[in-house]
């Protein structure tokens, strides 16, 4: 019942084709496998933006990311169904129409597509596919949720420095192409406007 990575891409393309003034797609970066020459083909990180482009102006923005832990199957489908509800009901539902006219929704459906391909086959893959040690099976990779720069490695028990642990945070903050891409997109979308703030 859950959409595969390829089915998710087909859904995105179908929505953009059916609603060209309301939906657009952005390639915000590459999965780990795509960055390795001669390896598996990997994937683009494709983000679906939903807003009425005919209504210009600075609109409130909402970003929803799903699939960072690929074995968590349901959030991707919920994100997809949210996009489908917005676009299908535009023009017939006052709520959906107002939301799209006056807001921007940035939906990253598959944030870890390499890992998701493994999870689709049954193993409970949690991490991406970047192997930093002699790990095997679903122990290969970095827990992308622990790889972002905010408090990286500073929360006791919140992540692991052992490459084969399920919560392995990676050798450094944002060591992974997926987290680099997400962080760059979010930082551009929501610039830090606090006075005297430090990044």
Secondary structure, DSSP 4 states (H G I P E B T S, - for coil): -PPPHHHHHHHHHHHHHH-TTTEEEEEEEE-HHHHSTTS----EEEEEEE--TTS-S--EEEEEE--SSTT-HHHHHHHHHHHHHHHHTTTT-HHHHHHHHHEEEEEES-TTHHHHHHHHTTS---S-S---SS--GGG-S--GGG-SSTTTTTSTTSSBSSTTSTTB--SSTT-SHHHHHHHHHHHHHS----TT---
